[in-house]
Amino acid sequence: MIPTEISPKKVKELMDSQSNLLLVDCRQPEEYEICKIDGSILIPMNETPQRIEEIQAAGDKPIIVYCHHGMRSLQVVNWLRTQGFGNSQSMSGGIDAWSQTIDPSVPTY
């Protein structure tokens, strides 16, 4: 099975090399309004079970989940894996690490 976590650098490489991944932001709407990664969809952590069909629609695409620092996304990925999504990974360090290492134009908070 693939590792539970993936670095922001590896996520960027995936995004640059293939457009067929699902990027899920599991933060709250007010956090998403502050900053987001282009191409991501917002599915807040507490809405994941009710919105699982949106994730299922991705088929066998890699699923990358991120939050602010990587804790909520890790919980979401652990749950997704129990639901059969072995191709899901949490972006380590969250959008904060993304801003620091990949795209400094993404605001931090």
PLY file of the C-alpha trace (Angstrom):
ply
format ascii 1.0
element vertex 109
property float x
property float y
property float z
element edge 108
property int vertex1
property int vertex2
end_header
0.00 0.00 0.00
1.16 3.55 -0.66
2.35 5.67 2.29
-0.35 7.47 4.30
1.41 10.81 3.94
2.87 12.61 0.93
5.08 15.70 0.92
3.96 18.99 -0.66
6.86 18.61 -3.12
5.58 15.20 -4.27
2.03 16.59 -4.56
3.33 19.39 -6.78
5.20 16.83 -8.92
1.99 14.81 -9.30
0.03 17.92 -10.22
2.63 18.92 -12.81
2.89 15.46 -14.35
-0.75 14.40 -14.38
-4.04 16.18 -14.08
-5.91 13.07 -12.99
-5.77 13.40 -9.22
-8.42 14.50 -6.75
-7.23 17.25 -4.42
-9.52 17.53 -1.39
-9.36 20.38 1.14
-10.90 19.13 4.39
-10.78 22.47 6.23
-13.79 24.64 7.06
-15.32 27.04 4.49
-13.98 30.11 6.30
-10.44 28.68 6.10
-10.92 27.86 2.40
-11.89 31.50 1.79
-8.53 32.65 3.22
-6.47 30.45 0.91
-6.66 27.28 -1.16
-4.65 25.27 -3.64
-5.91 25.76 -7.19
-7.82 22.75 -8.43
-8.90 21.57 -4.99
-12.44 20.87 -3.89
-13.73 21.68 -0.42
-15.14 18.76 1.54
-14.94 19.71 5.24
-13.80 16.86 7.48
-17.19 16.56 9.20
-18.99 16.32 5.82
-16.81 13.55 4.36
-19.17 10.63 5.13
-22.17 12.44 3.61
-20.19 13.47 0.51
-18.36 10.20 -0.12
-19.94 9.93 -3.59
-17.88 12.95 -4.70
-14.76 11.04 -3.77
-16.04 7.82 -5.35
-16.55 9.75 -8.60
-12.77 10.11 -8.82
-12.53 6.42 -9.67
-8.96 5.17 -9.33
-7.35 8.62 -9.39
-4.92 9.37 -6.58
-6.70 11.21 -3.76
-4.69 13.86 -1.92
-6.29 15.41 1.17
-4.95 18.52 2.90
-5.89 20.79 5.79
-4.07 23.55 7.69
-1.17 21.57 9.20
-1.86 17.94 8.25
-3.69 16.58 11.29
-7.31 16.65 10.06
-6.31 15.40 6.62
-4.52 12.45 8.22
-7.72 11.55 10.09
-9.76 11.86 6.87
-7.30 9.66 4.96
-7.30 7.04 7.71
-11.12 6.96 7.49
-11.07 6.89 3.67
-8.72 3.93 3.75
-11.18 2.02 5.97
-13.77 2.72 3.25
-11.56 1.14 0.58
-9.72 4.21 -0.75
-6.20 2.80 -0.55
-5.05 5.43 -3.05
-5.70 8.30 -0.60
-2.87 10.25 1.04
-2.58 13.18 3.44
-0.32 16.06 2.44
2.13 16.40 5.31
2.29 19.87 6.84
-0.94 20.94 5.13
-1.48 24.15 3.24
0.91 25.88 5.65
3.79 23.72 4.37
2.54 24.22 0.78
2.82 27.98 1.24
6.30 27.73 2.77
7.82 25.26 0.31
5.84 25.40 -2.96
3.80 28.57 -3.43
4.58 31.58 -1.22
1.68 33.47 -2.83
-0.69 31.27 -0.79
-1.42 33.24 2.41
-0.66 31.72 5.78
-2.87 32.15 8.81
0 1
1 2
2 3
3 4
4 5
5 6
6 7
7 8
8 9
9 10
10 11
11 12
12 13
13 14
14 15
15 16
16 17
17 18
18 19
19 20
20 21
21 22
22 23
23 24
24 25
25 26
26 27
27 28
28 29
29 30
30 31
31 32
32 33
33 34
34 35
35 36
36 37
37 38
38 39
39 40
40 41
41 42
42 43
43 44
44 45
45 46
46 47
47 48
48 49
49 50
50 51
51 52
52 53
53 54
54 55
55 56
56 57
57 58
58 59
59 60
60 61
61 62
62 63
63 64
64 65
65 66
66 67
67 68
68 69
69 70
70 71
71 72
72 73
73 74
74 75
75 76
76 77
77 78
78 79
79 80
80 81
81 82
82 83
83 84
84 85
85 86
86 87
87 88
88 89
89 90
90 91
91 92
92 93
93 94
94 95
95 96
96 97
97 98
98 99
99 100
100 101
101 102
102 103
103 104
104 105
105 106
106 107
107 108
